[in-house]
Amino acid sequence: MAPLPTLFVSHGSPMLALEPDAPAHRFLKGLAGLVERPQAILAISAHWETPVPALSLAERPQTIHDFRGFPPALFAMQYPAPGAPALARRAGTLLDQAGLAVAYSSTRGLDHGAWTPLALAWPAADIPITQLSVQPHRDAAHHAAVGAALRPLRNEGVLVLGSGSFSHNLMEFRGQGPAAPSPAWVTAFADWMRQALLEGRHADLLAWDRLAPEARRNHPTPEHLWPLYTALGVGTPGQPARLLHSSTDRAILAMDAFAFD
């Protein structure tokens, strides 16, 4: 098997799972056709935050509905994929060999950052999956180093899937509809980040909070950006990213997705 690319996707609002007309929904529905079927998936979700990288050993991860105020149909959704505890242990060994602290959870299920894109891309829920956390108090370089340690997994039939949001400031949400146009402060940031990724400007990307326009307005807290950096780290050093999708959701959520070869 050739090395698999690693992916970053934006999961947007939980409602994305129920909005078939949304461009990002349609993209995720076709995601499985863009990559060779993996033997297992390691998902990095913005919605699992821990002090050090943590991996789930759950054999049957529960579907976590980590949100409030949404329609009953969303809470009824289940993603009963088998767990991948052996992959979690393998990933933990790689992190340990790279000198990174690692922790495990025997019970952690799949939060909506993981199951929303997975349910659209692989609805049969028949690929084993484990989840990896982010460290909100750490920086981009740390998350890229986590990814670099996991790079051997690409040669082992594992799809590393980062799931966050290319922009994410929910304090700016004013009830905008799914197709509402983005304000200039979202567009400027997304354009800068996208160009830096496509040009392989990894040093600039590590300094995103200083160099990207409107960086902190788009990410007042950075947890939704960290899965992008882990995916970047898993990819080949210096290799430009491939843009797979670009759209916006509710004006403030840039929904870009990338592949790293």
Secondary structure by P-SEA (a helix, b strand, c coil): ccbbbbbbbbbcccccccccccaaaaaaaacccccccccbbbbbccccccccbbbbcccccccccccccccccccccccbbbbcaaaaaaaaaaaaaacbbbbbbcccccccccaaaaaaacccccccbbbbbbbccccaaaaaaaaaaacccccccbbbbbbccccccccccccccccccccaaaaaaaaaaaaaaaacaaaaaaacccccccccccccccccaaaaaaaaaaccccbbbbbcccccccccccccccccc
